[in-house]
């Protein structure tokens, strides 16, 4: 059943959801991998890095640094 559910969600949508969980809910990569039904944390981190260009932790640090240095607003543009 887990594999069937995983196949219903496109990789891009899973990463979009992972970004949301990472930023807004402050979840760890382990928690995100579990919630999004990845087989392992390594699988999640590799897919995240491939699609985003950064590891989940590096991405989170970049977003937080930008947020603090740009007056507290997150811009995706």
For each residue, the residues with C-beta under 8 A, 3 or more apart:
1: 4 5
2: 5 6 37
3: 6 7
4: 1 7 8
5: 1 2 8 9 37
6: 2 3 9 37 38
7: 3 4
8: 4 5
9: 5 6 13 14 36
10: 13 14
11: 14 15 47 51
12: 15 16 51
13: 9 10 16 17
14: 9 10 11 17 18 36 47
15: 11 12 18 19 47 48 51 52
16: 12 13 19 20
17: 13 14 20 21 36
18: 14 15 21 22 32 36 44 48 56
19: 15 16 22 23 52 59
20: 16 17 23 24 25
21: 17 18 24 25 27 31 32 35 36
22: 18 19 25 26 27 29 32 56 59 60
23: 19 20 26 60 63 74
24: 20 21
25: 20 21 22
26: 22 23
27: 21 22 31 32 35
28: 31 32
29: 22 32 33 41 44 45 48 56 57
30: 33 34 41
31: 21 27 28 34 35
32: 18 21 22 27 28 29 35 36 44 56
33: 29 30 36 38 40 41 43 44 45
34: 30 31 37 38
35: 21 27 31 32
36: 9 14 17 18 21 32 33 44
37: 2 5 6 34
38: 6 33 34 41 43 44 47
39: 43
40: 33 43 44
41: 29 30 33 38 44 45
42: 45 46
43: 33 38 39 40 46 47
44: 18 29 32 33 36 38 40 41 47 48 56
45: 29 33 41 42 48 49 55 56
46: 42 43 49 50
47: 11 14 15 38 43 44 50 51
48: 15 18 29 44 45 51 52 54 55 56 59
49: 45 46 52 53 54 55
50: 46 47
51: 11 12 15 47 48
52: 15 19 48 49 59
53: 49
54: 48 49 58 59 62
55: 45 48 49 58 59
56: 18 22 29 32 44 45 48 59 60
57: 29 60 61
58: 54 55 61 62
59: 19 22 48 52 54 55 56 62 63
60: 22 23 56 57 63 64
61: 57 58 64 65
62: 54 58 59 65 66
63: 23 59 60 66 67 74
64: 60 61 67 68
65: 61 62 68 69
66: 62 63 69 70 74
67: 63 64 70 72 73 74
68: 64 65 72
69: 65 66
70: 66 67 73 75
71:
72: 67 68
73: 67 70
74: 23 63 66 67
75: 70
76:
77:
